[in-house]
Amino acid sequence: MDNHPDTWISDSLDQCCARFFSSNHQCLNLQGSGLWYADVINKVCVTDCESGRGNTCGGLANVAADRIYANPRSCCESELGWLFVEFCEAESFKSECYGGTGQYYRGDSVGVNNCVKDCDPASGDRSCGGIVEEAWIVLHGTPEDCCTHEYDWIDNDLCAARSTHSTLNKYWADKTNGKCEDESINPTTDLSIAMYESIESCCSEGLSWLTEAECLSASGMDMTGFGSNKYYVDFVNEQCIKDCEGPAPCGGFTKQWSVLYSTEDECCEQIWWIAKRDCVKD
């Protein structure tokens, strides 16, 4: 310094600060600048002021190492980029009012195969999956949008209903038991299953090997007056049965492969070895 005084000595504090420090705020304000810097260890931005002098004070910034920002948001964006900026900003302000964005994200982190809402479960909203903290989590504006992008293998309406805990008035085909189920009454456990707008479309598309009457009857619909009132052969019991539900000669609805006959006589001709008096179910 003695050999090169011009290198180290300035005429004023302002000149010295401008020359040797990146921020005048850090150099000029010995009590702290009141601006913001990153506390990386605690994953928040704090105010450049002596600890205990304010709710957000983090102690005096290191004038050589800490970058100073005008607000916590810009500090979060620049220094704590792995955190979700809204969460980081709220944590930096020590805000107790922040309840998340209300948008939707994948529910893997809470163990569900649907979207969940960015909010605190303590709020009582069953859709909440917890407040998003990390920036890598993708948020979507609506449950439908989230389901489209994150769960495209699930029927969108089904995914959205599960995400919002709402009732879905659609139907799904129970292929094991040969009937259609109302999702609002008996929710499916197979989220990849196709959903149908009506019980009729469920029967015709989801259980196409059954006749409509068989499927609707098995699915619990009132089938009074339904059926062709024609006859078909029950070869197991060697009888002709009327295609309807009710007392004999009705014997249930025809199968998909059954041949229908307009009259008893036409049907009985198919089992000619049975006496006419024993042919028709009674």
C-alpha positions in Angstrom: 0.0 0.0 0.0 2.9 2.3 0.8 4.4 1.7 -2.6 1.2 2.1 -4.6 -1.2 4.4 -2.6 -3.3 5.2 -5.7 -4.3 1.6 -6.0 -5.8 1.3 -2.5 -6.7 4.8 -1.3 -9.8 6.7 -2.4 -10.8 10.3 -1.9 -14.3 9.4 -0.5 -16.3 6.5 1.0 -18.5 6.5 -2.1 -15.5 6.2 -4.4 -14.0 3.5 -2.3 -17.3 1.5 -2.2 -17.8 1.9 -5.9 -14.2 0.8 -6.6 -13.9 -2.3 -4.3 -17.5 -3.6 -3.8 -20.2 -4.8 -6.2 -22.9 -3.0 -4.3 -22.9 0.4 -2.6 -25.7 -0.8 -0.4 -23.4 -3.4 1.2 -20.5 -1.0 1.6 -22.2 2.2 2.7 -24.8 0.8 5.2 -23.0 -0.5 8.2 -26.3 -1.3 10.0 -27.4 -3.3 7.0 -29.0 -2.2 3.7 -32.5 -3.4 4.5 -32.4 -5.3 1.2 -32.4 -9.0 0.6 -29.8 -11.8 0.2 -30.0 -15.6 0.2 -29.7 -17.8 3.2 -28.9 -20.9 1.3 -28.7 -23.2 4.3 -32.2 -22.4 5.5 -33.5 -22.1 1.9 -35.0 -18.6 2.2 -34.0 -15.1 1.4 -33.5 -12.7 4.3 -33.1 -9.0 5.0 -29.7 -7.5 5.3 -30.0 -6.3 8.9 -28.9 -7.4 12.4 -30.6 -10.5 13.6 -33.5 -9.8 15.9 -34.1 -6.3 14.6 -36.9 -7.5 12.4 -38.9 -10.7 11.5 -37.0 -11.2 8.3 -33.6 -10.0 9.4 -30.9 -12.6 8.7 -27.9 -10.8 10.0 -25.6 -8.5 8.1 -24.8 -9.6 4.6 -21.3 -10.7 3.8 -20.2 -7.8 1.7 -17.7 -9.9 -0.3 -19.9 -13.0 -0.9 -23.6 -12.2 -0.7 -25.5 -10.6 -3.6 -28.1 -8.0 -2.7 -31.6 -7.9 -4.2 -34.4 -5.3 -4.0 -37.0 -7.9 -3.1 -37.3 -11.5 -2.0 -38.8 -12.7 -5.3 -35.8 -11.6 -7.4 -33.5 -13.1 -4.7 -35.4 -16.4 -4.8 -35.3 -16.5 -8.6 -31.6 -15.8 -8.8 -30.2 -17.6 -5.8 -32.7 -20.3 -4.9 -33.8 -21.4 -8.3 -34.6 -25.0 -7.2 -37.4 -23.7 -5.0 -40.9 -22.8 -6.3 -40.7 -19.1 -6.4 -44.1 -18.4 -4.8 -43.2 -20.7 -1.9 -39.7 -19.2 -1.5 -41.1 -15.7 -1.5 -43.8 -16.6 1.1 -41.3 -18.3 3.3 -38.9 -15.4 3.0 -41.6 -13.0 4.2 -42.5 -15.4 7.0 -46.0 -15.3 5.7 -48.7 -17.4 7.4 -51.3 -16.4 4.7 -49.8 -18.3 1.8 -51.9 -21.3 1.1 -50.5 -22.4 -2.3 -51.5 -21.5 -5.8 -54.6 -23.6 -6.0 -53.3 -25.2 -9.2 -52.9 -29.0 -9.7 -49.9 -31.3 -9.9 -49.2 -35.1 -10.1 -50.2 -36.9 -7.0 -47.3 -39.4 -6.9 -45.7 -37.7 -3.9 -48.8 -38.3 -1.8 -49.3 -41.9 -3.1 -52.3 -41.3 -5.4 -52.8 -41.9 -9.2 -54.6 -38.6 -9.8 -53.8 -34.9 -9.7 -53.8 -33.0 -6.4 -54.1 -29.3 -5.5 -51.3 -27.1 -4.5 -52.7 -26.2 -1.0 -52.4 -27.2 2.6 -54.4 -30.3 3.6 -55.0 -28.7 7.0 -57.4 -26.3 5.1 -59.9 -29.1 5.0 -60.0 -29.3 1.2 -59.7 -33.0 0.3 -58.1 -32.2 -3.0 -55.0 -30.7 -1.4 -51.8 -32.6 -1.8 -49.6 -30.2 0.1 -48.0 -26.9 -0.8 -45.5 -27.2 -3.6 -41.9 -26.3 -2.5 -39.7 -27.5 -5.4 -39.5 -25.7 -8.8 -39.4 -29.0 -10.8 -43.0 -29.8 -10.0 -45.2 -28.9 -13.0 -48.4 -27.0 -12.1 -51.6 -27.0 -14.2 -54.5 -24.5 -14.0 -57.3 -27.1 -13.8 -57.7 -30.7 -12.8 -58.7 -31.5 -16.4 -55.5 -30.0 -17.8 -53.4 -31.8 -15.3 -55.1 -35.1 -16.1 -54.6 -34.6 -19.8 -50.8 -34.0 -19.4 -50.0 -36.2 -16.4 -52.4 -39.1 -16.6 -53.3 -39.5 -20.2 -54.0 -43.3 -19.7 -56.9 -42.5 -17.4 -60.3 -41.3 -18.8 -60.1 -37.5 -18.3 -63.4 -37.2 -16.6 -62.6 -40.1 -14.3 -59.2 -38.6 -13.4 -60.7 -35.1 -12.8 -63.4 -36.5 -10.6 -60.9 -38.5 -8.5 -58.7 -35.4 -8.3 -61.5 -33.2 -7.0 -63.3 -35.9 -5.0 -66.5 -35.3 -7.0 -69.2 -37.7 -8.3 -68.9 -38.9 -11.8 -72.1 -40.0 -13.6 -70.6 -42.4 -16.1 -70.5 -46.2 -16.5 -67.8 -48.9 -16.8 -68.0 -52.5 -17.9 -67.5 -55.2 -15.3 -66.4 -57.9 -17.8 -66.0 -60.5 -15.1 -69.6 -60.4 -14.0 -71.1 -59.3 -17.3 -72.7 -56.1 -16.3 -72.2 -52.3 -16.3 -71.6 -50.4 -13.1 -72.5 -46.8 -12.3 -69.3 -45.0 -11.3 -71.1 -42.7 -8.9 -72.4 -45.8 -7.0 -69.7 -48.4 -7.4 -66.4 -46.7 -8.3 -63.9 -48.7 -10.3 -60.5 -49.7 -8.9 -59.1 -50.0 -12.4 -58.2 -46.5 -13.5 -57.3 -47.6 -17.0 -60.8 -48.8 -17.7 -63.0 -47.2 -20.4 -65.9 -45.0 -19.2 -69.2 -44.6 -21.0 -71.8 -41.8 -21.0 -74.8 -44.1 -20.7 -75.5 -47.6 -19.6 -76.7 -48.5 -23.1 -73.4 -47.4 -24.7 -71.5 -49.4 -22.0 -73.5 -52.5 -22.8 -73.1 -52.1 -26.6 -69.4 -51.2 -26.6 -68.0 -52.6 -23.4 -70.0 -55.9 -23.3 -70.7 -56.5 -26.9 -70.9 -60.3 -26.6 -74.1 -59.9 -24.5 -77.4 -58.8 -25.9 -78.6 -55.4 -24.8 -81.4 -57.0 -22.8 -79.0 -59.4 -21.0 -76.6 -56.6 -20.2 -79.2 -54.1 -19.0 -81.0 -56.7 -16.9 -77.7 -57.8 -15.3 -76.9 -54.2 -14.7 -80.0 -53.7 -12.6 -82.4 -51.9 -14.9 -86.1 -52.5 -14.7 -86.8 -54.6 -17.7 -90.6 -54.8 -17.5 -92.0 -55.0 -21.0 -88.5 -55.4 -22.5 -87.7 -58.2 -24.9 -88.8 -59.3 -28.3 -91.6 -61.7 -27.0 -90.3 -64.2 -29.6 -89.2 -67.7 -28.7 -85.8 -69.4 -28.6 -84.7 -72.9 -27.8 -83.1 -73.8 -24.5 -81.3 -76.9 -25.7 -80.1 -77.8 -22.2 -83.6 -78.2 -20.8 -85.1 -79.0 -24.3 -87.8 -76.3 -24.1 -88.9 -73.3 -26.0 -88.7 -70.1 -24.0 -90.1 -66.7 -24.5 -87.6 -63.8 -24.8 -88.9 -61.8 -21.8 -88.7 -61.6 -18.0 -91.6 -62.6 -15.9 -93.8 -65.7 -15.4 -93.7 -68.6 -17.9 -93.4 -68.9 -20.8 -90.9 -66.0 -20.2 -87.6 -67.5 -19.2 -85.1 -64.6 -19.4 -83.6 -62.8 -22.3 -82.1 -64.4 -25.4 -78.4 -64.9 -25.8 -76.4 -63.1 -28.5 -76.1 -66.3 -30.5 -79.7 -67.5 -30.0 -82.1 -67.8 -33.0 -85.5 -66.2 -32.4 -88.8 -67.6 -33.7 -92.0 -65.7 -34.1 -94.3 -68.5 -32.8 -94.3 -71.4 -30.4 -94.8 -73.8 -33.3 -91.8 -72.6 -35.2 -89.7 -72.9 -32.1 -91.0 -76.4 -31.2 -90.2 -77.6 -34.7 -86.5 -77.2 -33.8 -86.9 -79.8 -31.0 -89.3 -82.0 -32.9 -88.6 -85.0 -30.6 -90.3 -83.3 -27.7 -94.1 -83.5 -27.4 -95.9 -80.3 -28.1 -97.4 -80.3 -24.6 -93.9 -80.4 -23.1 -92.2 -78.1 -25.6 -93.0 -74.7 -24.2 -91.9 -73.6 -20.7 -94.8 -73.5 -18.3 
